[in-house]
Amino acid sequence: MKWLDRALRNWRIRKALPHLTKAERLLDVGCGDGELLRQLGRNGAGIDPRLAKPADVPGVQFVCGNFPDDLPAAEPFDAITMLAVLEHVPESAKPDWPSACHRLLADDGCVVLTVPRGSMPSWPCCDFFDWSTGWRWRNITASIRAK
């Protein structure tokens, strides 16, 4: 990993951590080398189609594959993170992601994500995405149904 990529990754992780304080089980979509899961030291899973050699994190399953199709069945997650991921997802796959998140989240779970400002194409949930905010699924669901 290049130094700039590492610096940006670490900055995104610092922005996400305050939103993950109550998450006991975490799914990190686009986990890279597993650094977020390593820093949190919590149970969960990381999935990435270009999975680098992940850190050895007890209680964490790493999957080389695409979200959500390649993720094995699992208990609900308290949080799902997608740090600098959505801009890499093919447009044809994006419509399936909100329902996958809803299915994989615990009832009071949240999704924390980062996206570069101005580069995200419009899709149903885009109004709620910001580079450092966590959002609650029930708010997104109501908005999608209203559109």
C-alpha atoms as a printed R data frame, in Angstrom:
    type eleno elety resid chain resno       x       y       z
1   ATOM     1    CA   MET     A     1   0.000   0.000   0.000
2   ATOM     2    CA   LYS     A     2   1.344   3.428  -0.941
3   ATOM     3    CA   TRP     A     3   1.853   6.018   1.793
4   ATOM     4    CA   LEU     A     4  -0.952   8.276   0.483
5   ATOM     5    CA   ASP     A     5  -3.411   5.365   0.361
6   ATOM     6    CA   ARG     A     6  -2.440   4.429   3.922
7   ATOM     7    CA   ALA     A     7  -2.853   8.031   5.113
8   ATOM     8    CA   LEU     A     8  -6.314   8.319   3.509
9   ATOM     9    CA   ARG     A     9  -7.361   4.936   4.922
10  ATOM    10    CA   ASN     A    10  -6.274   5.961   8.402
11  ATOM    11    CA   TRP     A    11  -8.086   9.309   8.101
12  ATOM    12    CA   ARG     A    12 -11.321   7.542   7.045
13  ATOM    13    CA   ILE     A    13 -10.995   5.093   9.928
14  ATOM    14    CA   ARG     A    14 -10.554   7.973  12.409
15  ATOM    15    CA   LYS     A    15 -13.733   9.581  11.023
16  ATOM    16    CA   ALA     A    16 -15.687   6.307  11.284
17  ATOM    17    CA   LEU     A    17 -14.610   5.175  14.765
18  ATOM    18    CA   PRO     A    18 -16.867   7.559  16.751
19  ATOM    19    CA   HIS     A    19 -19.906   6.093  14.956
20  ATOM    20    CA   LEU     A    20 -18.920   2.525  15.874
21  ATOM    21    CA   THR     A    21 -18.598   2.750  19.647
22  ATOM    22    CA   LYS     A    22 -21.705   0.592  20.303
23  ATOM    23    CA   ALA     A    23 -21.110  -1.961  17.537
24  ATOM    24    CA   GLU     A    24 -20.170  -5.356  18.943
25  ATOM    25    CA   ARG     A    25 -20.384  -7.146  15.533
26  ATOM    26    CA   LEU     A    26 -19.118  -5.306  12.482
27  ATOM    27    CA   LEU     A    27 -19.145  -5.992   8.743
28  ATOM    28    CA   ASP     A    28 -16.476  -4.032   6.882
29  ATOM    29    CA   VAL     A    29 -17.304  -3.944   3.155
30  ATOM    30    CA   GLY     A    30 -14.157  -3.209   1.160
31  ATOM    31    CA   CYS     A    31 -12.013  -4.153   4.157
32  ATOM    32    CA   GLY     A    32  -8.679  -4.032   2.297
33  ATOM    33    CA   ASP     A    33  -6.122  -5.419   4.725
34  ATOM    34    CA   GLY     A    34  -8.536  -5.494   7.689
35  ATOM    35    CA   GLU     A    35  -7.102  -2.480   9.491
36  ATOM    36    CA   LEU     A    36 -10.464  -1.134  10.715
37  ATOM    37    CA   LEU     A    37 -11.417  -4.501  12.192
38  ATOM    38    CA   ARG     A    38  -7.953  -4.843  13.719
39  ATOM    39    CA   GLN     A    39  -8.202  -1.418  15.373
40  ATOM    40    CA   LEU     A    40 -11.676  -2.106  16.753
41  ATOM    41    CA   GLY     A    41 -10.795  -5.589  17.972
42  ATOM    42    CA   ARG     A    42 -14.409  -6.716  17.696
43  ATOM    43    CA   ASN     A    43 -16.098  -9.758  16.177
44  ATOM    44    CA   GLY     A    44 -17.386  -9.645  12.638
45  ATOM    45    CA   ALA     A    45 -16.411 -10.000   9.024
46  ATOM    46    CA   GLY     A    46 -14.553  -8.181   6.296
47  ATOM    47    CA   ILE     A    47 -15.237  -8.635   2.594
48  ATOM    48    CA   ASP     A    48 -13.234  -7.322  -0.355
49  ATOM    49    CA   PRO     A    49 -12.845  -8.576  -3.941
50  ATOM    50    CA   ARG     A    50  -9.149  -7.659  -3.781
51  ATOM    51    CA   LEU     A    51  -8.556  -8.827  -0.239
52  ATOM    52    CA   ALA     A    52  -5.007  -8.098   0.772
53  ATOM    53    CA   LYS     A    53  -3.381 -10.376   3.309
54  ATOM    54    CA   PRO     A    54  -5.587  -9.461   6.274
55  ATOM    55    CA   ALA     A    55  -4.392  -8.861   9.779
56  ATOM    56    CA   ASP     A    56  -4.854 -11.797  12.131
57  ATOM    57    CA   VAL     A    57  -7.902 -10.622  14.067
58  ATOM    58    CA   PRO     A    58  -9.499 -13.090  16.491
59  ATOM    59    CA   GLY     A    59 -13.253 -13.415  15.947
60  ATOM    60    CA   VAL     A    60 -13.146 -11.942  12.426
61  ATOM    61    CA   GLN     A    61 -13.800 -13.838   9.209
62  ATOM    62    CA   PHE     A    62 -12.248 -12.342   6.073
63  ATOM    63    CA   VAL     A    63 -13.845 -13.130   2.701
64  ATOM    64    CA   CYS     A    64 -12.306 -12.533  -0.708
65  ATOM    65    CA   GLY     A    65 -15.366 -11.685  -2.786
66  ATOM    66    CA   ASN     A    66 -18.096  -9.204  -3.675
67  ATOM    67    CA   PHE     A    67 -20.693  -7.780  -1.324
68  ATOM    68    CA   PRO     A    68 -23.363  -9.033  -0.810
69  ATOM    69    CA   ASP     A    69 -23.288 -12.122  -3.035
70  ATOM    70    CA   ASP     A    70 -20.138 -13.769  -1.673
71  ATOM    71    CA   LEU     A    71 -20.786 -13.098   2.008
72  ATOM    72    CA   PRO     A    72 -21.579 -16.330   3.863
73  ATOM    73    CA   ALA     A    73 -24.680 -16.502   6.050
74  ATOM    74    CA   ALA     A    74 -24.052 -14.753   9.348
75  ATOM    75    CA   GLU     A    75 -25.743 -13.389  12.432
76  ATOM    76    CA   PRO     A    76 -26.934  -9.763  12.060
77  ATOM    77    CA   PHE     A    77 -24.300  -7.054  12.346
78  ATOM    78    CA   ASP     A    78 -24.531  -4.029  14.646
79  ATOM    79    CA   ALA     A    79 -22.794  -1.900  12.024
80  ATOM    80    CA   ILE     A    80 -21.749  -2.098   8.402
81  ATOM    81    CA   THR     A    81 -18.902   0.093   7.213
82  ATOM    82    CA   MET     A    82 -18.173   1.083   3.617
83  ATOM    83    CA   LEU     A    83 -15.194   3.413   3.648
84  ATOM    84    CA   ALA     A    84 -14.417   4.729   0.139
85  ATOM    85    CA   VAL     A    85 -16.265   1.805  -1.443
86  ATOM    86    CA   LEU     A    86 -19.452   2.993  -3.172
87  ATOM    87    CA   GLU     A    87 -17.634   4.915  -5.870
88  ATOM    88    CA   HIS     A    88 -16.075   1.604  -7.005
89  ATOM    89    CA   VAL     A    89 -19.345  -0.343  -7.210
90  ATOM    90    CA   PRO     A    90 -20.785  -0.883 -10.712
91  ATOM    91    CA   GLU     A    91 -24.018   1.039 -11.222
92  ATOM    92    CA   SER     A    92 -25.852  -2.202 -11.996
93  ATOM    93    CA   ALA     A    93 -25.009  -3.582  -8.529
94  ATOM    94    CA   LYS     A    94 -25.945  -0.526  -6.447
95  ATOM    95    CA   PRO     A    95 -29.722  -1.049  -6.343
96  ATOM    96    CA   ASP     A    96 -29.225  -4.318  -4.394
97  ATOM    97    CA   TRP     A    97 -27.034  -2.820  -1.674
98  ATOM    98    CA   PRO     A    98 -29.675  -1.054   0.491
99  ATOM    99    CA   SER     A    99 -31.793  -4.214   0.795
100 ATOM   100    CA   ALA     A   100 -28.665  -6.273   1.537
101 ATOM   101    CA   CYS     A   101 -27.718  -3.841   4.311
102 ATOM   102    CA   HIS     A   102 -31.243  -4.004   5.706
103 ATOM   103    CA   ARG     A   103 -31.150  -7.809   5.704
104 ATOM   104    CA   LEU     A   104 -27.702  -7.985   7.366
105 ATOM   105    CA   LEU     A   105 -28.191  -5.318  10.040
106 ATOM   106    CA   ALA     A   106 -29.510  -5.846  13.539
107 ATOM   107    CA   ASP     A   107 -32.723  -3.932  14.235
108 ATOM   108    CA   ASP     A   108 -30.887  -0.996  15.772
109 ATOM   109    CA   GLY     A   109 -27.833  -1.311  13.494
110 ATOM   110    CA   CYS     A   110 -26.286   1.448  11.422
111 ATOM   111    CA   VAL     A   111 -24.271   1.899   8.252
112 ATOM   112    CA   VAL     A   112 -21.205   4.134   8.324
113 ATOM   113    CA   LEU     A   113 -19.713   5.116   4.993
114 ATOM   114    CA   THR     A   114 -17.488   7.604   3.288
115 ATOM   115    CA   VAL     A   115 -17.648   8.841  -0.289
116 ATOM   116    CA   PRO     A   116 -15.720  11.531  -2.121
117 ATOM   117    CA   ARG     A   117 -17.852  14.650  -2.405
118 ATOM   118    CA   GLY     A   118 -19.188  15.401  -5.841
119 ATOM   119    CA   SER     A   119 -18.192  12.134  -7.470
120 ATOM   120    CA   MET     A   120 -21.168   9.977  -6.524
121 ATOM   121    CA   PRO     A   121 -23.778   9.401  -9.216
122 ATOM   122    CA   SER     A   122 -27.370   9.831  -8.146
123 ATOM   123    CA   TRP     A   123 -29.155   6.772  -6.790
124 ATOM   124    CA   PRO     A   124 -32.000   6.363  -4.267
125 ATOM   125    CA   CYS     A   125 -30.045   6.884  -1.034
126 ATOM   126    CA   CYS     A   126 -27.526   9.433  -2.262
127 ATOM   127    CA   ASP     A   127 -29.206  12.315  -0.420
128 ATOM   128    CA   PHE     A   128 -28.233  10.687   2.870
129 ATOM   129    CA   PHE     A   129 -24.594   9.963   2.145
130 ATOM   130    CA   ASP     A   130 -21.928  12.242   3.468
131 ATOM   131    CA   TRP     A   131 -18.209  11.693   3.918
132 ATOM   132    CA   SER     A   132 -18.262  11.189   7.663
133 ATOM   133    CA   THR     A   133 -21.810  10.533   8.844
134 ATOM   134    CA   GLY     A   134 -23.470   7.405  10.094
135 ATOM   135    CA   TRP     A   135 -27.111   6.943   9.148
136 ATOM   136    CA   ARG     A   136 -29.862   4.820  10.573
137 ATOM   137    CA   TRP     A   137 -31.512   2.363   8.196
138 ATOM   138    CA   ARG     A   138 -35.082   3.231   9.201
139 ATOM   139    CA   ASN     A   139 -34.565   6.793   7.898
140 ATOM   140    CA   ILE     A   140 -33.257   5.518   4.563
141 ATOM   141    CA   THR     A   141 -36.053   2.962   4.226
142 ATOM   142    CA   ALA     A   142 -38.755   5.600   4.718
143 ATOM   143    CA   SER     A   143 -37.127   7.845   2.137
144 ATOM   144    CA   ILE     A   144 -36.795   5.068  -0.454
145 ATOM   145    CA   ARG     A   145 -40.434   4.073  -0.034
146 ATOM   146    CA   ALA     A   146 -41.499   7.717  -0.450
147 ATOM   147    CA   LYS     A   147 -39.667   8.154  -3.771
